[in-house]
Amino acid sequence: MKIHEKARAYDELMKDIDSFITQLEEHSNSIKEIDKDQTGKDEMGFYPMKVGRLVGSNFGLELKIRKMQGTINWYKSLK
């Protein structure tokens, strides 16, 4: 594999990883939006349901996203 082919493959990989991280961030933001849903507010079990099921926690996902971004930024700084 020639150097320009390796560089092209590296650029494609970086684009894919950046796209993946962007999709993960969008998914993380969609989890944050779950608790703003007011569907069924007039029902008696709305608040227990909201506390038990509809409040999403994406703390672990946020940590993984930041770790991937840090690793990618480190690799980019090696150029």
N, C-alpha and C positions, 0 to 999 in steps of 0.2 A: 504494500500500500504506500503510495507516494505521499509526501508531506501535505500537498494541497488537498488530497482526498481525506487525510486524517483531520485536517483543519475543517473541512466541510462537514465531516461526520460529527466533530466536536460541536460545531455551531448548531447543527440539527438537534443534537442531544440537549444543548443548553436551551434551545427554543422549546423542546418538549417538556423539559423540567420546569421552565418558567410557566408554561401553560398549565401544567399539573398543579403547581403551587397556587396559581390564580384560581383554578377550579376548587381547590381545597379551601381557599379563603372565602370564596363565594358560598360554599357549603357551610362553612363556619358561621358566616353572617346569616344564612337562612335559619340556622339553629337558634341564633339569638332572636330572630323574629317570631319564633313559635309562641313565646309568652305574650306577645301583643295581640294575638288572635282573640277576639271577643265572641266567637261562635258559641252559642248555647248559654249566654250570660243569664237568661231568664230561668234556666233550669235550677233545681234545688242543689244538685251535686256539682255545680260549676266550679266552685273554689277548691273543693277537695280534688276534683279531677285535674284542675289546673296545677295544683301543687304536686300531685302524684305523677302525672303523665306528660303534661304539655310544657313543662319547663325543662328545656334542654340544657345540658351542661357540656360544653365543648372545651374544657380546660386542657384535657389531654391532646385534643386535636390542635389547639393553639400552640402547645409546647412542641408538637411534632413539626408544625409549619415553621415555627421560628428556628428550630434546629436545622431543618432542611435549608432554609434561607441562609443561615449562618454558614453552613457547609458549602453551599453554592457560591456565596460571596467570597469565602476563603479560596476556593478553587479559581474563581475569576481574578482574584488578586495575585495569583501566581504567574499570570501571563507576563 
